[in-house]
């Protein structure tokens, strides 16, 4: 919980289980439902990762606090520095 800042996703192997859960929730709760489906276009993902890192402190390293997560986050940061998206001194 601490590492992921209490942000979670739901996963299942049952086909359409989450969609059915969301539909049931929406029927019972209306606009106060807790479950929402958000589809992020593939071309927007890289920009969102960069923004989430800067704005919310969410990165590969915070989501996956192991050596692989650190390495992916380090590589992404170096790419952002090379592209001039972040200050090279930081």
Jmol script that loads the backbone (N, CA, C; Angstrom):
load data "model"
ATOM      1  N   UNK A   1       0.815  -1.194   0.000  1.00  0.00           N
ATOM      2  CA  UNK A   1       0.000   0.000   0.000  1.00  0.00           C
ATOM      3  C   UNK A   1       0.859   1.258   0.000  1.00  0.00           C
ATOM      4  N   UNK A   2       1.890   1.264   0.779  1.00  0.00           N
ATOM      5  CA  UNK A   2       2.710   2.462   0.884  1.00  0.00           C
ATOM      6  C   UNK A   2       3.405   2.747  -0.444  1.00  0.00           C
ATOM      7  N   UNK A   3       3.982   1.719  -1.044  1.00  0.00           N
ATOM      8  CA  UNK A   3       4.717   1.905  -2.287  1.00  0.00           C
ATOM      9  C   UNK A   3       3.806   2.385  -3.410  1.00  0.00           C
ATOM     10  N   UNK A   4       2.606   1.832  -3.507  1.00  0.00           N
ATOM     11  CA  UNK A   4       1.701   2.197  -4.592  1.00  0.00           C
ATOM     12  C   UNK A   4       0.769   3.346  -4.206  1.00  0.00           C
ATOM     13  N   UNK A   5       1.035   4.003  -3.105  1.00  0.00           N
ATOM     14  CA  UNK A   5       0.245   5.146  -2.655  1.00  0.00           C
ATOM     15  C   UNK A   5      -1.248   4.816  -2.600  1.00  0.00           C
ATOM     16  N   UNK A   6      -1.546   3.566  -2.233  1.00  0.00           N
ATOM     17  CA  UNK A   6      -2.915   3.086  -2.075  1.00  0.00           C
ATOM     18  C   UNK A   6      -3.747   3.231  -3.347  1.00  0.00           C
ATOM     19  N   UNK A   7      -3.109   3.106  -4.497  1.00  0.00           N
ATOM     20  CA  UNK A   7      -3.793   3.124  -5.790  1.00  0.00           C
ATOM     21  C   UNK A   7      -3.748   1.706  -6.331  1.00  0.00           C
ATOM     22  N   UNK A   8      -4.906   1.180  -6.672  1.00  0.00           N
ATOM     23  CA  UNK A   8      -4.983  -0.209  -7.102  1.00  0.00           C
ATOM     24  C   UNK A   8      -5.772  -0.361  -8.393  1.00  0.00           C
ATOM     25  N   UNK A   9      -5.554  -1.483  -9.036  1.00  0.00           N
ATOM     26  CA  UNK A   9      -6.367  -1.871 -10.181  1.00  0.00           C
ATOM     27  C   UNK A   9      -6.955  -3.239  -9.883  1.00  0.00           C
ATOM     28  N   UNK A  10      -8.023  -3.565 -10.559  1.00  0.00           N
ATOM     29  CA  UNK A  10      -8.647  -4.874 -10.410  1.00  0.00           C
ATOM     30  C   UNK A  10      -8.322  -5.721 -11.622  1.00  0.00           C
ATOM     31  N   UNK A  11      -8.044  -7.005 -11.390  1.00  0.00           N
ATOM     32  CA  UNK A  11      -7.737  -7.919 -12.481  1.00  0.00           C
ATOM     33  C   UNK A  11      -8.448  -9.236 -12.232  1.00  0.00           C
ATOM     34  N   UNK A  12      -8.860  -9.885 -13.293  1.00  0.00           N
ATOM     35  CA  UNK A  12      -9.495 -11.190 -13.176  1.00  0.00           C
ATOM     36  C   UNK A  12      -9.257 -11.966 -14.455  1.00  0.00           C
ATOM     37  N   UNK A  13      -9.413 -13.277 -14.380  1.00  0.00           N
ATOM     38  CA  UNK A  13      -9.297 -14.107 -15.573  1.00  0.00           C
ATOM     39  C   UNK A  13     -10.672 -14.373 -16.192  1.00  0.00           C
ATOM     40  N   UNK A  14     -11.741 -14.025 -15.464  1.00  0.00           N
ATOM     41  CA  UNK A  14     -13.090 -14.218 -16.003  1.00  0.00           C
ATOM     42  C   UNK A  14     -13.373 -13.125 -17.018  1.00  0.00           C
ATOM     43  N   UNK A  15     -13.833 -13.519 -18.165  1.00  0.00           N
ATOM     44  CA  UNK A  15     -14.104 -12.563 -19.237  1.00  0.00           C
ATOM     45  C   UNK A  15     -15.259 -11.637 -18.859  1.00  0.00           C
ATOM     46  N   UNK A  16     -15.042 -10.343 -19.005  1.00  0.00           N
ATOM     47  CA  UNK A  16     -16.030  -9.281 -18.766  1.00  0.00           C
ATOM     48  C   UNK A  16     -16.498  -9.180 -17.309  1.00  0.00           C
ATOM     49  N   UNK A  17     -15.792  -9.812 -16.383  1.00  0.00           N
ATOM     50  CA  UNK A  17     -16.198  -9.770 -14.975  1.00  0.00           C
ATOM     51  C   UNK A  17     -16.158  -8.348 -14.424  1.00  0.00           C
ATOM     52  N   UNK A  18     -15.133  -7.598 -14.764  1.00  0.00           N
ATOM     53  CA  UNK A  18     -15.014  -6.240 -14.240  1.00  0.00           C
ATOM     54  C   UNK A  18     -16.089  -5.339 -14.848  1.00  0.00           C
ATOM     55  N   UNK A  19     -16.366  -5.525 -16.149  1.00  0.00           N
ATOM     56  CA  UNK A  19     -17.421  -4.742 -16.792  1.00  0.00           C
ATOM     57  C   UNK A  19     -18.773  -5.012 -16.149  1.00  0.00           C
ATOM     58  N   UNK A  20     -19.042  -6.272 -15.830  1.00  0.00           N
ATOM     59  CA  UNK A  20     -20.308  -6.620 -15.175  1.00  0.00           C
ATOM     60  C   UNK A  20     -20.380  -6.028 -13.770  1.00  0.00           C
ATOM     61  N   UNK A  21     -19.273  -6.073 -13.057  1.00  0.00           N
ATOM     62  CA  UNK A  21     -19.221  -5.474 -11.724  1.00  0.00           C
ATOM     63  C   UNK A  21     -19.479  -3.974 -11.805  1.00  0.00           C
ATOM     64  N   UNK A  22     -18.873  -3.313 -12.782  1.00  0.00           N
ATOM     65  CA  UNK A  22     -19.064  -1.877 -12.957  1.00  0.00           C
ATOM     66  C   UNK A  22     -20.514  -1.553 -13.310  1.00  0.00           C
ATOM     67  N   UNK A  23     -21.097  -2.353 -14.172  1.00  0.00           N
ATOM     68  CA  UNK A  23     -22.498  -2.132 -14.564  1.00  0.00           C
ATOM     69  C   UNK A  23     -23.438  -2.296 -13.377  1.00  0.00           C
ATOM     70  N   UNK A  24     -23.222  -3.318 -12.574  1.00  0.00           N
ATOM     71  CA  UNK A  24     -24.032  -3.536 -11.379  1.00  0.00           C
ATOM     72  C   UNK A  24     -23.869  -2.383 -10.400  1.00  0.00           C
ATOM     73  N   UNK A  25     -22.643  -1.953 -10.211  1.00  0.00           N
ATOM     74  CA  UNK A  25     -22.358  -0.829  -9.316  1.00  0.00           C
ATOM     75  C   UNK A  25     -23.056   0.434  -9.799  1.00  0.00           C
ATOM     76  N   UNK A  26     -22.983   0.705 -11.105  1.00  0.00           N
ATOM     77  CA  UNK A  26     -23.610   1.911 -11.656  1.00  0.00           C
ATOM     78  C   UNK A  26     -25.135   1.857 -11.509  1.00  0.00           C
ATOM     79  N   UNK A  27     -25.730   0.675 -11.701  1.00  0.00           N
ATOM     80  CA  UNK A  27     -27.185   0.536 -11.547  1.00  0.00           C
ATOM     81  C   UNK A  27     -27.611   0.798 -10.100  1.00  0.00           C
ATOM     82  N   UNK A  28     -26.793   0.338  -9.147  1.00  0.00           N
ATOM     83  CA  UNK A  28     -27.125   0.509  -7.731  1.00  0.00           C
ATOM     84  C   UNK A  28     -26.792   1.912  -7.219  1.00  0.00           C
ATOM     85  N   UNK A  29     -25.660   2.462  -7.651  1.00  0.00           N
ATOM     86  CA  UNK A  29     -25.159   3.709  -7.070  1.00  0.00           C
ATOM     87  C   UNK A  29     -25.301   4.934  -7.969  1.00  0.00           C
ATOM     88  N   UNK A  30     -25.638   4.740  -9.243  1.00  0.00           N
ATOM     89  CA  UNK A  30     -25.724   5.873 -10.159  1.00  0.00           C
ATOM     90  C   UNK A  30     -24.368   6.529 -10.322  1.00  0.00           C
ATOM     91  N   UNK A  31     -24.328   7.858 -10.265  1.00  0.00           N
ATOM     92  CA  UNK A  31     -23.069   8.592 -10.438  1.00  0.00           C
ATOM     93  C   UNK A  31     -22.125   8.460  -9.249  1.00  0.00           C
ATOM     94  N   UNK A  32     -22.580   7.841  -8.169  1.00  0.00           N
ATOM     95  CA  UNK A  32     -21.735   7.664  -6.983  1.00  0.00           C
ATOM     96  C   UNK A  32     -20.992   6.331  -7.015  1.00  0.00           C
ATOM     97  N   UNK A  33     -21.006   5.647  -8.161  1.00  0.00           N
ATOM     98  CA  UNK A  33     -20.360   4.345  -8.255  1.00  0.00           C
ATOM     99  C   UNK A  33     -18.851   4.479  -8.032  1.00  0.00           C
ATOM    100  N   UNK A  34     -18.247   3.391  -7.601  1.00  0.00           N
ATOM    101  CA  UNK A  34     -16.821   3.421  -7.257  1.00  0.00           C
ATOM    102  C   UNK A  34     -15.924   2.921  -8.378  1.00  0.00           C
ATOM    103  N   UNK A  35     -16.476   2.211  -9.333  1.00  0.00           N
ATOM    104  CA  UNK A  35     -15.656   1.566 -10.344  1.00  0.00           C
ATOM    105  C   UNK A  35     -15.872   2.222 -11.696  1.00  0.00           C
ATOM    106  N   UNK A  36     -14.802   2.623 -12.319  1.00  0.00           N
ATOM    107  CA  UNK A  36     -14.874   3.277 -13.624  1.00  0.00           C
ATOM    108  C   UNK A  36     -13.876   2.630 -14.566  1.00  0.00           C
ATOM    109  N   UNK A  37     -14.263   2.484 -15.799  1.00  0.00           N
ATOM    110  CA  UNK A  37     -13.357   1.949 -16.806  1.00  0.00           C
ATOM    111  C   UNK A  37     -12.782   3.123 -17.591  1.00  0.00           C
ATOM    112  N   UNK A  38     -11.484   3.156 -17.664  1.00  0.00           N
ATOM    113  CA  UNK A  38     -10.802   4.216 -18.391  1.00  0.00           C
ATOM    114  C   UNK A  38      -9.936   3.552 -19.455  1.00  0.00           C
ATOM    115  N   UNK A  39     -10.150   3.921 -20.700  1.00  0.00           N
ATOM    116  CA  UNK A  39      -9.357   3.376 -21.798  1.00  0.00           C
ATOM    117  C   UNK A  39      -8.376   4.457 -22.235  1.00  0.00           C
ATOM    118  N   UNK A  40      -7.112   4.131 -22.170  1.00  0.00           N
ATOM    119  CA  UNK A  40      -6.062   5.086 -22.536  1.00  0.00           C
ATOM    120  C   UNK A  40      -5.500   4.666 -23.893  1.00  0.00           C
ATOM    121  N   UNK A  41      -5.610   5.543 -24.886  1.00  0.00           N
ATOM    122  CA  UNK A  41      -5.054   5.210 -26.205  1.00  0.00           C
ATOM    123  C   UNK A  41      -3.553   4.947 -26.110  1.00  0.00           C
ATOM    124  N   UNK A  42      -3.078   3.983 -26.859  1.00  0.00           N
ATOM    125  CA  UNK A  42      -1.660   3.603 -26.807  1.00  0.00           C
ATOM    126  C   UNK A  42      -0.734   4.791 -27.060  1.00  0.00           C
ATOM    127  N   UNK A  43      -1.106   5.670 -27.976  1.00  0.00           N
ATOM    128  CA  UNK A  43      -0.218   6.785 -28.306  1.00  0.00           C
ATOM    129  C   UNK A  43      -0.126   7.822 -27.183  1.00  0.00           C
ATOM    130  N   UNK A  44      -1.030   7.760 -26.209  1.00  0.00           N
ATOM    131  CA  UNK A  44      -1.021   8.721 -25.104  1.00  0.00           C
ATOM    132  C   UNK A  44      -0.261   8.200 -23.880  1.00  0.00           C
ATOM    133  N   UNK A  45       0.080   6.933 -23.869  1.00  0.00           N
ATOM    134  CA  UNK A  45       0.666   6.324 -22.669  1.00  0.00           C
ATOM    135  C   UNK A  45       2.019   6.901 -22.275  1.00  0.00           C
ATOM    136  N   UNK A  46       2.888   7.119 -23.233  1.00  0.00           N
ATOM    137  CA  UNK A  46       4.228   7.643 -22.898  1.00  0.00           C
ATOM    138  C   UNK A  46       4.122   9.019 -22.251  1.00  0.00           C
ATOM    139  N   UNK A  47       3.286   9.884 -22.812  1.00  0.00           N
ATOM    140  CA  UNK A  47       3.099  11.215 -22.243  1.00  0.00           C
ATOM    141  C   UNK A  47       2.488  11.163 -20.861  1.00  0.00           C
ATOM    142  N   UNK A  48       1.534  10.247 -20.675  1.00  0.00           N
ATOM    143  CA  UNK A  48       0.902  10.116 -19.364  1.00  0.00           C
ATOM    144  C   UNK A  48       1.888   9.623 -18.325  1.00  0.00           C
ATOM    145  N   UNK A  49       2.739   8.678 -18.696  1.00  0.00           N
ATOM    146  CA  UNK A  49       3.752   8.178 -17.751  1.00  0.00           C
ATOM    147  C   UNK A  49       4.644   9.320 -17.283  1.00  0.00           C
ATOM    148  N   UNK A  50       5.057  10.142 -18.231  1.00  0.00           N
ATOM    149  CA  UNK A  50       5.924  11.272 -17.893  1.00  0.00           C
ATOM    150  C   UNK A  50       5.194  12.255 -16.978  1.00  0.00           C
ATOM    151  N   UNK A  51       3.946  12.576 -17.298  1.00  0.00           N
ATOM    152  CA  UNK A  51       3.170  13.512 -16.482  1.00  0.00           C
ATOM    153  C   UNK A  51       2.897  12.955 -15.092  1.00  0.00           C
ATOM    154  N   UNK A  52       2.548  11.674 -14.997  1.00  0.00           N
ATOM    155  CA  UNK A  52       2.289  11.071 -13.689  1.00  0.00           C
ATOM    156  C   UNK A  52       3.539  11.083 -12.827  1.00  0.00           C
ATOM    157  N   UNK A  53       4.681  10.898 -13.452  1.00  0.00           N
ATOM    158  CA  UNK A  53       5.928  10.923 -12.709  1.00  0.00           C
ATOM    159  C   UNK A  53       6.173  12.300 -12.105  1.00  0.00           C
ATOM    160  N   UNK A  54       5.954  13.339 -12.897  1.00  0.00           N
ATOM    161  CA  UNK A  54       6.209  14.710 -12.448  1.00  0.00           C
ATOM    162  C   UNK A  54       5.136  15.183 -11.476  1.00  0.00           C
ATOM    163  N   UNK A  55       3.874  14.987 -11.819  1.00  0.00           N
ATOM    164  CA  UNK A  55       2.763  15.543 -11.048  1.00  0.00           C
ATOM    165  C   UNK A  55       2.449  14.728  -9.789  1.00  0.00           C
ATOM    166  N   UNK A  56       2.424  13.405  -9.919  1.00  0.00           N
ATOM    167  CA  UNK A  56       1.972  12.576  -8.802  1.00  0.00           C
ATOM    168  C   UNK A  56       3.074  11.729  -8.180  1.00  0.00           C
ATOM    169  N   UNK A  57       4.264  11.783  -8.724  1.00  0.00           N
ATOM    170  CA  UNK A  57       5.357  10.980  -8.174  1.00  0.00           C
ATOM    171  C   UNK A  57       5.207   9.496  -8.447  1.00  0.00           C
ATOM    172  N   UNK A  58       4.378   9.145  -9.426  1.00  0.00           N
ATOM    173  CA  UNK A  58       4.160   7.737  -9.769  1.00  0.00           C
ATOM    174  C   UNK A  58       5.142   7.364 -10.867  1.00  0.00           C
ATOM    175  N   UNK A  59       5.909   6.330 -10.636  1.00  0.00           N
ATOM    176  CA  UNK A  59       6.910   5.900 -11.604  1.00  0.00           C
ATOM    177  C   UNK A  59       7.016   4.381 -11.561  1.00  0.00           C
ATOM    178  N   UNK A  60       7.796   3.853 -12.489  1.00  0.00           N
ATOM    179  CA  UNK A  60       8.058   2.408 -12.492  1.00  0.00           C
ATOM    180  C   UNK A  60       8.640   1.983 -11.143  1.00  0.00           C
ATOM    181  N   UNK A  61       9.510   2.820 -10.593  1.00  0.00           N
ATOM    182  CA  UNK A  61      10.169   2.475  -9.330  1.00  0.00           C
ATOM    183  C   UNK A  61       9.193   2.444  -8.158  1.00  0.00           C
ATOM    184  N   UNK A  62       8.229   3.369  -8.129  1.00  0.00           N
ATOM    185  CA  UNK A  62       7.277   3.365  -7.015  1.00  0.00           C
ATOM    186  C   UNK A  62       6.253   2.250  -7.159  1.00  0.00           C
ATOM    187  N   UNK A  63       5.900   1.904  -8.398  1.00  0.00           N
ATOM    188  CA  UNK A  63       4.946   0.819  -8.612  1.00  0.00           C
ATOM    189  C   UNK A  63       5.579  -0.550  -8.434  1.00  0.00           C
ATOM    190  N   UNK A  64       6.838  -0.655  -8.861  1.00  0.00           N
ATOM    191  CA  UNK A  64       7.553  -1.936  -8.798  1.00  0.00           C
ATOM    192  C   UNK A  64       8.891  -1.706  -8.099  1.00  0.00           C
ATOM    193  N   UNK A  65       8.895  -1.754  -6.758  1.00  0.00           N
ATOM    194  CA  UNK A  65      10.092  -1.392  -5.989  1.00  0.00           C
ATOM    195  C   UNK A  65      11.146  -2.501  -5.949  1.00  0.00           C
ATOM    196  N   UNK A  66      11.567  -2.919  -7.125  1.00  0.00           N
ATOM    197  CA  UNK A  66      12.637  -3.899  -7.207  1.00  0.00           C
ATOM    198  C   UNK A  66      13.689  -3.371  -8.172  1.00  0.00           C
ATOM    199  N   UNK A  67      14.697  -4.145  -8.422  1.00  0.00           N
ATOM    200  CA  UNK A  67      15.787  -3.687  -9.284  1.00  0.00           C
ATOM    201  C   UNK A  67      15.290  -3.400 -10.703  1.00  0.00           C
ATOM    202  N   UNK A  68      14.407  -4.229 -11.206  1.00  0.00           N
ATOM    203  CA  UNK A  68      13.876  -4.017 -12.555  1.00  0.00           C
ATOM    204  C   UNK A  68      13.073  -2.716 -12.645  1.00  0.00           C
ATOM    205  N   UNK A  69      12.242  -2.445 -11.645  1.00  0.00           N
ATOM    206  CA  UNK A  69      11.482  -1.200 -11.619  1.00  0.00           C
ATOM    207  C   UNK A  69      12.394   0.009 -11.544  1.00  0.00           C
ATOM    208  N   UNK A  70      13.436  -0.102 -10.720  1.00  0.00           N
ATOM    209  CA  UNK A  70      14.415   0.985 -10.628  1.00  0.00           C
ATOM    210  C   UNK A  70      15.086   1.217 -11.976  1.00  0.00           C
ATOM    211  N   UNK A  71      15.488   0.127 -12.636  1.00  0.00           N
ATOM    212  CA  UNK A  71      16.185   0.242 -13.915  1.00  0.00           C
ATOM    213  C   UNK A  71      15.289   0.874 -14.974  1.00  0.00           C
ATOM    214  N   UNK A  72      14.019   0.436 -15.059  1.00  0.00           N
ATOM    215  CA  UNK A  72      13.099   1.018 -16.047  1.00  0.00           C
ATOM    216  C   UNK A  72      12.889   2.499 -15.771  1.00  0.00           C
ATOM    217  N   UNK A  73      12.757   2.860 -14.494  1.00  0.00           N
ATOM    218  CA  UNK A  73      12.564   4.262 -14.134  1.00  0.00           C
ATOM    219  C   UNK A  73      13.811   5.084 -14.465  1.00  0.00           C
ATOM    220  N   UNK A  74      14.980   4.526 -14.200  1.00  0.00           N
ATOM    221  CA  UNK A  74      16.234   5.214 -14.495  1.00  0.00           C
ATOM    222  C   UNK A  74      16.378   5.456 -15.995  1.00  0.00           C
ATOM    223  N   UNK A  75      16.090   4.437 -16.805  1.00  0.00           N
ATOM    224  CA  UNK A  75      16.175   4.577 -18.263  1.00  0.00           C
ATOM    225  C   UNK A  75      15.184   5.636 -18.745  1.00  0.00           C
ATOM    226  N   UNK A  76      13.953   5.607 -18.228  1.00  0.00           N
ATOM    227  CA  UNK A  76      12.946   6.595 -18.636  1.00  0.00           C
ATOM    228  C   UNK A  76      13.393   8.011 -18.275  1.00  0.00           C
ATOM    229  N   UNK A  77      13.988   8.167 -17.094  1.00  0.00           N
ATOM    230  CA  UNK A  77      14.465   9.488 -16.674  1.00  0.00           C
ATOM    231  C   UNK A  77      15.588   9.975 -17.585  1.00  0.00           C
ATOM    232  N   UNK A  78      16.493   9.083 -17.958  1.00  0.00           N
ATOM    233  CA  UNK A  78      17.588   9.472 -18.850  1.00  0.00           C
ATOM    234  C   UNK A  78      17.053   9.885 -20.224  1.00  0.00           C
ATOM    235  N   UNK A  79      16.028   9.190 -20.698  1.00  0.00           N
ATOM    236  CA  UNK A  79      15.408   9.552 -21.977  1.00  0.00           C
ATOM    237  C   UNK A  79      14.743  10.922 -21.891  1.00  0.00           C
ATOM    238  N   UNK A  80      14.069  11.194 -20.755  1.00  0.00           N
ATOM    239  CA  UNK A  80      13.429  12.506 -20.590  1.00  0.00           C
ATOM    240  C   UNK A  80      14.477  13.614 -20.529  1.00  0.00           C
ATOM    241  N   UNK A  81      15.595  13.356 -19.861  1.00  0.00           N
ATOM    242  CA  UNK A  81      16.682  14.342 -19.798  1.00  0.00           C
ATOM    243  C   UNK A  81      17.251  14.585 -21.193  1.00  0.00           C
ATOM    244  N   UNK A  82      17.469  13.521 -21.957  1.00  0.00           N
ATOM    245  CA  UNK A  82      18.021  13.657 -23.303  1.00  0.00           C
ATOM    246  C   UNK A  82      17.067  14.428 -24.221  1.00  0.00           C
ATOM    247  N   UNK A  83      15.760  14.273 -23.987  1.00  0.00           N
ATOM    248  CA  UNK A  83      14.765  14.959 -24.805  1.00  0.00           C
ATOM    249  C   UNK A  83      14.529  16.390 -24.323  1.00  0.00           C
ATOM    250  N   UNK A  84      15.178  16.755 -23.203  1.00  0.00           N
ATOM    251  CA  UNK A  84      15.029  18.111 -22.680  1.00  0.00           C
ATOM    252  C   UNK A  84      13.748  18.326 -21.903  1.00  0.00           C
ATOM    253  N   UNK A  85      13.082  17.231 -21.524  1.00  0.00           N
ATOM    254  CA  UNK A  85      11.824  17.338 -20.780  1.00  0.00           C
ATOM    255  C   UNK A  85      12.051  17.679 -19.315  1.00  0.00           C
ATOM    256  N   UNK A  86      13.216  17.329 -18.785  1.00  0.00           N
ATOM    257  CA  UNK A  86      13.537  17.653 -17.394  1.00  0.00           C
ATOM    258  C   UNK A  86      14.938  18.235 -17.336  1.00  0.00           C
ATOM    259  N   UNK A  87      15.202  18.954 -16.268  1.00  0.00           N
ATOM    260  CA  UNK A  87      16.495  19.627 -16.074  1.00  0.00           C
ATOM    261  C   UNK A  87      17.600  18.578 -15.958  1.00  0.00           C
ATOM    262  N   UNK A  88      18.647  18.658 -16.775  1.00  0.00           N
ATOM    263  CA  UNK A  88      19.732  17.683 -16.718  1.00  0.00           C
ATOM    264  C   UNK A  88      20.435  17.626 -15.357  1.00  0.00           C
ATOM    265  N   UNK A  89      20.346  18.696 -14.579  1.00  0.00           N
ATOM    266  CA  UNK A  89      20.993  18.726 -13.269  1.00  0.00           C
ATOM    267  C   UNK A  89      20.211  18.031 -12.182  1.00  0.00           C
ATOM    268  N   UNK A  90      18.963  17.640 -12.466  1.00  0.00           N
ATOM    269  CA  UNK A  90      18.142  17.025 -11.396  1.00  0.00           C
ATOM    270  C   UNK A  90      18.360  15.536 -11.324  1.00  0.00           C
TER     271      UNK A  90
END
end "model"
wireframe off; spacefill off
backbone 0.3
color backbone group
